[in-house]
Amino acid sequence: MSLSRRAFLRNSRNVLVGTLAFSNGAIALLAPSRAWSLPLNHLSEAEGDTLLKVTRYIFPHATLEDAVYALVVKDLDSAAADNTVNNLLSTGVRTLNDRSGGNWRNLGTEEQFRLVEAMAGSPFFEKIRSTAVVSLYNNELAFAHFGYQGSAGDGGYLYAGFNDLDWLPEPPLKDSGVIPT
């Protein structure tokens, strides 16, 4: 199948592309490849990139891969099928760019953070925050990164490593509660 340059450019116009650094071995095992791309249907590539970076400032995890944050952008892009949401996100990105004197993405990290922080509580900020809290933490890549072992079934964690938090001190036996048999 041949693909003309024009068709390639037209079809790849709104695609957020990245490369995984794979600092965490578990994520490397789950990701299909080191390179990832995210087709955007309603947002531009610049808007998607900005939303990814804003999400990183709202939920900062220095070692969490951009591919996990891109899942938030994917969900925001899906929500942007609604014109109200699309308008909210586009206006928010435009506001960041206006307040930065041009392109927010070209600012240094401290200045970017200051501008995002100034928007805390705005509908734009809250839309990203409320979407990210679910999208960011409810996926296999995040589970692997944070060491979440998943559901232990009906028995819960009582006999399946509930006490594997090695950063907590061992509680005295009298404070441990009753362990049913």
VENMOPE-V265173 format. One record per pair of residues at least 6 apart in sequence whose C-alpha atoms are under 7 Angstrom apart, sorted by the first residue. I is the first residue (numbers start at 0). J is the second residue. Records with the same first field share a line. If there is no record, write none. Layout:
BEGIN
I = J ; J
END
This chain:
BEGIN
13 = 38 ; 39 ; 43 ; 44
14 = 36 ; 37 ; 38 ; 39 ; 44
15 = 36 ; 37 ; 38 ; 44 ; 47 ; 48
16 = 35 ; 36 ; 37
17 = 34 ; 35 ; 36
18 = 33 ; 34 ; 35
19 = 33 ; 34 ; 64 ; 66
21 = 27
23 = 144
25 = 143 ; 144
26 = 140 ; 143 ; 144
29 = 140
35 = 66
39 = 76
40 = 76
41 = 76 ; 79 ; 80
42 = 76
46 = 92
47 = 72
49 = 92 ; 104
50 = 72
51 = 68 ; 69 ; 72
53 = 115
54 = 68 ; 127
56 = 112
57 = 128
63 = 144
67 = 135 ; 140 ; 141
68 = 135
70 = 134 ; 135
71 = 130 ; 131 ; 134 ; 135
78 = 84
79 = 85
87 = 123
88 = 123
91 = 123
95 = 103 ; 114
96 = 102 ; 103
103 = 111
118 = 124
135 = 141
END
